[in-house]
Amino acid sequence: MPRHPAVAYLFLVRRMSPSRVTVVLALCISLLLLVQGLIGLAAPDVFAGVVRFMQTSPAIYAAAAVRAAIGIVLLQAASTSRLPIFLRILGGFVLLGGLLTPFVGRQFAEVILDWWSSHGSALVRLFAAVSLALGLVTAYAVAPKPRNP
């Protein structure tokens, strides 16, 4: 066994079952949603700036690929989760959004950004709160079920 902890961790991940890796990835996704929501609540201008940046030509394709991958992970995690219907619906919407992003992503984002700029930071915070709530529900859905003693 390697002496360095990072290398040991890689060996541990290699021994994980595919369903366990999916759960870990889904928990990372929920953490991403939580962080996104917290940033949007604390600094709505930063949140809107990131959304604006993601509309540039190379970034929008990266965002589409990440969204599609997130959708696939959520769909895979649904079968062993506490809330399979929720994860299937969320995963399906995210996957569909990822597939459609290269085609309608810019136009849709421009509408959202215009809406945010005309209604102020309260609307941005509302979107961030939804992200935070989705992150919390996703974390609950994929967290391991408690064992009965």
C-alpha positions in Angstrom: 0.0 0.0 0.0 1.4 3.5 -0.9 2.6 5.8 1.9 1.2 9.0 0.5 -2.5 9.6 1.5 -3.5 10.9 -1.9 -2.2 7.8 -3.6 -3.9 5.6 -1.0 -7.1 7.4 -1.7 -6.8 6.6 -5.4 -6.5 2.9 -4.5 -9.6 3.2 -2.4 -11.6 4.8 -5.2 -10.5 2.1 -7.5 -12.0 -0.5 -5.1 -15.4 1.3 -5.0 -18.3 -0.2 -6.7 -19.7 1.7 -9.7 -22.9 2.5 -7.8 -20.8 3.9 -4.9 -18.8 6.1 -7.2 -22.1 7.4 -8.7 -23.3 8.3 -5.2 -20.1 10.1 -4.4 -20.4 12.1 -7.7 -24.0 12.9 -6.9 -23.0 14.2 -3.5 -20.4 16.4 -5.2 -23.1 17.7 -7.5 -25.2 18.6 -4.5 -22.3 20.4 -3.0 -21.8 22.3 -6.2 -25.5 23.4 -6.1 -25.2 24.4 -2.5 -22.1 26.5 -3.1 -23.7 28.1 -6.2 -26.8 29.0 -4.1 -24.7 30.4 -1.3 -22.6 32.5 -3.6 -25.8 33.8 -5.3 -27.4 34.7 -2.0 -24.3 36.4 -0.6 -23.0 38.1 -3.8 -25.7 38.2 -6.5 -23.5 40.3 -8.8 -20.8 37.6 -8.8 -23.5 35.0 -9.5 -24.8 37.0 -12.5 -21.3 37.6 -13.7 -20.5 33.9 -13.8 -23.7 33.3 -15.7 -22.7 36.0 -18.1 -19.2 34.6 -18.5 -20.7 31.1 -19.3 -22.3 32.6 -22.4 -19.0 33.1 -24.2 -18.3 30.8 -27.1 -16.0 28.2 -25.6 -17.5 28.3 -22.1 -21.1 27.6 -23.3 -19.9 24.3 -24.8 -18.1 23.3 -21.6 -21.2 24.2 -19.7 -23.3 22.0 -22.0 -21.0 19.1 -21.5 -21.0 19.5 -17.7 -24.8 19.8 -17.6 -25.2 16.6 -19.6 -22.7 14.7 -17.4 -24.5 16.0 -14.3 -27.8 14.9 -15.7 -26.5 11.4 -16.4 -25.0 11.1 -12.9 -28.3 12.1 -11.3 -30.2 9.6 -13.4 -27.8 6.8 -12.5 -27.9 7.7 -8.8 -31.8 7.7 -8.8 -32.1 3.9 -8.5 -30.4 3.7 -5.1 -31.6 7.0 -3.7 -34.1 8.0 -1.1 -36.0 10.1 -3.7 -35.7 8.3 -7.0 -38.5 10.2 -8.7 -37.0 13.6 -7.7 -33.6 12.6 -9.1 -35.0 11.2 -12.3 -37.0 14.4 -12.9 -34.0 16.7 -12.0 -31.5 14.5 -13.9 -33.8 14.5 -17.0 -34.2 18.3 -17.0 -30.5 18.9 -16.4 -29.5 16.4 -19.2 -32.1 18.0 -21.6 -30.7 21.4 -20.7 -27.2 20.2 -21.4 -28.2 18.9 -24.8 -30.1 22.0 -25.7 -27.6 24.5 -24.4 -25.4 24.8 -27.6 -28.6 25.6 -29.6 -30.7 27.8 -27.3 -28.5 28.5 -24.3 -27.3 32.0 -25.3 -30.8 33.2 -26.1 -32.3 31.8 -22.9 -29.5 33.2 -20.8 -29.9 36.6 -22.4 -33.6 36.6 -21.4 -32.7 35.5 -17.8 -29.9 38.1 -17.5 -32.2 40.9 -18.9 -34.9 39.8 -16.4 -32.4 39.9 -13.6 -31.1 43.3 -14.5 -34.6 44.8 -14.7 -35.8 43.3 -11.4 -32.6 43.7 -9.3 -30.7 41.4 -7.0 -33.8 40.1 -5.3 -34.6 38.0 -8.4 -31.0 36.7 -8.6 -31.2 35.7 -5.0 -34.5 33.9 -5.7 -32.7 31.8 -8.4 -29.8 31.2 -6.0 -32.3 30.1 -3.2 -33.8 27.6 -5.7 -30.2 26.3 -6.4 -29.6 26.0 -2.6 -32.8 24.1 -2.1 -32.1 21.7 -5.0 -28.7 21.1 -3.5 -30.1 20.3 -0.1 -32.8 18.0 -1.5 -30.2 16.3 -3.8 -27.8 15.8 -0.8 -30.7 14.2 1.2 -31.7 12.0 -1.7 -28.3 10.5 -2.4 -27.0 10.4 1.2 -26.8 6.8 2.6 -29.8 5.7 4.4 -29.4 5.4 8.2 -28.9 1.9 9.5 -31.4 0.5 12.0 -29.7 -0.7 15.2 
